[in-house]
Amino acid sequence: MTNLRLNISEIHSGKRRTPTLLILLIVLWPISLLYRFGVMLRSACYTCGILRVHKLNCPVISIGNLTTGGTGKTPITILIAERLQQRFTTAILSRGYRSGNEDHPVVFRGSQISEPEFASVGDEITLMASKLPRAWFGVGANRLATGTELVSREKIQFALLDDGFQHRRIARQCDIVLIDATNPFGNGMSLPAGPMREGISAIRRCQIVLITRCESVDQSTIDDLIKTVSRFVDEIQIFRAYTVIKSITTLDGAS
């Protein structure tokens, strides 16, 4: 299983080609076509109103991406939540992928993360909660249900939808899409033959595009990526993020 995951990861990156990877790509390609068709059909159903979009009783900001894998969503979510909670009661709604809580949703405050009953929410949620003790968290596959419960119970004033670009069931006031400058679209193919959850044109739905890890590529790479993205959104909506070291802390917590 580990070797298969490594091979699929290499296919997705588009940076290495071997006979084995080519055969695997050919096997996965028809499934990718079906996946892409299904995603387009689902998106069209939301756009046309066939599938219903539900509103929470507070503004919602979604942070997401077009691809699988990490693009820096967690630190960006923490950054936005830190700013919001200075003035508003803030909640973060997450699926909690592979955390064990997808089918057993939990609701808690960040300050409660050390309590035993919340030990299974996953590394990313644990990190966010430790950084955001005043924020509320709803973790589970049904983010609409946890969001509705939180908003009514705790009078939430702002909600962040973690990894929410494809989760169109909840209405949002702002979609922020992150793109990794070091490998923005992989081989350009849809899952499972490639890393794309949606086609690049889907960013037309978003209000902000944030290009992350800009420190790891040269300026010409960033310029080319901006040129590609600006085919679908106005360039004024495109921002860049650079990762910098703020501090170094030892395992025992010393600076």
ZAMARGU-4260 file (C-alpha; in steps of 0.2 Angstrom, whole numbers, plus 5000, padded with zeros to 4 digits):
<rodrens>
0) 5000/5000/5000 | 5014/5012/5004 | 5023/5009/4988 | 5006/5011/4978 | 5004/5028/4987
5) 5022/5033/4983 | 5019/5029/4965 | 5002/5038/4964 | 5011/5053/4972 | 5024/5053/4959
10) 5011/5052/4945 | 5002/5067/4953 | 5018/5078/4953 | 5021/5075/4935 | 5040/5077/4938
15) 5045/5059/4935 | 5041/5046/4922 | 5045/5028/4922 | 5037/5013/4912 | 5028/5007/4929
20) 5021/5025/4932 | 5015/5026/4914 | 5006/5010/4915 | 4998/5015/4931 | 4993/5032/4924
25) 4984/5023/4909 | 4975/5012/4921 | 4969/5027/4931 | 4965/5039/4917 | 4947/5032/4913
30) 4943/5034/4931 | 4949/5052/4931 | 4937/5056/4917 | 4922/5049/4926 | 4928/5059/4942
35) 4930/5075/4932 | 4912/5072/4924 | 4905/5069/4941 | 4913/5085/4949 | 4907/5096/4934
40) 4889/5088/4935 | 4888/5091/4954 | 4895/5109/4952 | 4882/5113/4939 | 4868/5106/4950
45) 4874/5119/4964 | 4875/5133/4952 | 4858/5130/4944 | 4850/5127/4961 | 4846/5109/4959
50) 4856/5105/4974 | 4852/5117/4989 | 4865/5129/4997 | 4862/5132/5015 | 4865/5148/5025
55) 4872/5149/5042 | 4867/5164/5053 | 4884/5172/5052 | 4897/5176/5038 | 4907/5162/5032
60) 4925/5162/5024 | 4930/5146/5015 | 4949/5142/5014 | 4952/5128/5001 | 4962/5123/4986
65) 4961/5114/4969 | 4972/5100/4973 | 4975/5086/4985 | 4990/5088/4997 | 4996/5103/5007
70) 4996/5120/5001 | 4997/5129/5018 | 4978/5130/5023 | 4982/5127/5041 | 4993/5142/5044
75) 4982/5153/5034 | 4966/5147/5043 | 4975/5150/5060 | 4981/5168/5054 | 4963/5173/5049
80) 4955/5166/5064 | 4968/5175/5075 | 4962/5191/5067 | 4944/5188/5068 | 4943/5182/5086
85) 4950/5199/5092 | 4932/5206/5088 | 4921/5191/5084 | 4916/5174/5092 | 4924/5163/5079
90) 4921/5145/5074 | 4931/5133/5062 | 4922/5120/5054 | 4932/5105/5048 | 4928/5088/5041
95) 4943/5081/5051 | 4948/5069/5037 | 4955/5053/5044 | 4953/5059/5062 | 4940/5046/5067
100) 4927/5060/5069 | 4920/5061/5052 | 4905/5050/5057 | 4905/5055/5075 | 4906/5074/5075
105) 4912/5084/5090 | 4910/5102/5095 | 4923/5110/5107 | 4932/5126/5111 | 4951/5127/5108
110) 4955/5128/5126 | 4947/5110/5128 | 4959/5102/5116 | 4969/5094/5130 | 4954/5085/5137
115) 4954/5066/5133 | 4938/5066/5124 | 4945/5077/5110 | 4961/5067/5108 | 4956/5059/5091
120) 4952/5075/5081 | 4968/5074/5072 | 4985/5083/5071 | 4979/5098/5061 | 4964/5102/5072
125) 4975/5099/5087 | 4987/5112/5081 | 4974/5124/5077 | 4965/5122/5093 | 4981/5124/5103
130) 4985/5141/5094 | 4967/5147/5095 | 4960/5143/5113 | 4946/5155/5111 | 4939/5149/5095
135) 4926/5135/5093 | 4928/5120/5083 | 4915/5109/5074 | 4924/5093/5067 | 4914/5080/5057
140) 4909/5075/5040 | 4892/5085/5041 | 4899/5102/5043 | 4882/5110/5040 | 4875/5101/5055
145) 4890/5105/5067 | 4890/5123/5060 | 4871/5125/5063 | 4873/5118/5081 | 4888/5130/5085
150) 4880/5146/5078 | 4864/5143/5087 | 4872/5137/5104 | 4887/5148/5105 | 4881/5163/5095
155) 4895/5162/5083 | 4898/5178/5074 | 4911/5172/5060 | 4914/5154/5054 | 4929/5148/5044
160) 4926/5133/5033 | 4942/5123/5033 | 4946/5115/5016 | 4929/5121/5010 | 4931/5126/4992
165) 4922/5110/4985 | 4910/5109/5000 | 4897/5120/4992 | 4883/5114/5003 | 4886/5129/5015
170) 4885/5147/5008 | 4900/5158/5010 | 4904/5176/5008 | 4922/5173/5003 | 4931/5159/4995
175) 4950/5159/4997 | 4959/5147/4986 | 4977/5142/4989 | 4989/5137/4976 | 5006/5130/4980
180) 5019/5139/4969 | 5031/5124/4970 | 5019/5112/4961 | 5003/5122/4957 | 4993/5109/4947
185) 5004/5093/4947 | 5001/5084/4930 | 4985/5093/4927 | 4974/5078/4928 | 4959/5075/4939
190) 4959/5062/4953 | 4965/5048/4954 | 4977/5050/4939 | 4981/5067/4945 | 4980/5079/4960
195) 4966/5090/4953 | 4950/5090/4963 | 4942/5102/4950 | 4948/5110/4934 | 4958/5127/4935
200) 4943/5136/4928 | 4934/5133/4945 | 4944/5147/4953 | 4931/5159/4944 | 4920/5155/4960
205) 4933/5162/4972 | 4936/5180/4978 | 4954/5178/4983 | 4968/5167/4976 | 4983/5165/4987
210) 4999/5158/4980 | 5009/5150/4994 | 5027/5145/4996 | 5033/5159/4985 | 5050/5159/4994
215) 5054/5142/4986 | 5053/5147/4968 | 5060/5161/4957 | 5051/5176/4951 | 5048/5170/4933
220) 5039/5155/4940 | 5028/5166/4951 | 5025/5178/4936 | 5020/5163/4924 | 5008/5156/4938
225) 5000/5173/4940 | 4998/5174/4921 | 4989/5157/4921 | 4978/5161/4936 | 4973/5178/4929
230) 4964/5170/4914 | 4950/5166/4927 | 4951/5180/4940 | 4956/5198/4940 | 4974/5200/4944
235) 4969/5212/4959 | 4962/5196/4967 | 4979/5187/4967 | 4990/5188/4982 | 5007/5180/4987
240) 5012/5172/5003 | 5030/5169/5009 | 5035/5157/5023 | 5047/5164/5035 | 5054/5158/5052
245) 5046/5168/5067 | 5055/5158/5080 | 5063/5142/5085 | 5057/5132/5100 | 5064/5116/5108
250) 5054/5101/5112 | 5052/5106/5130 | 5045/5123/5125 | 5060/5134/5128 | 5063/5148/5115
</rodrens>
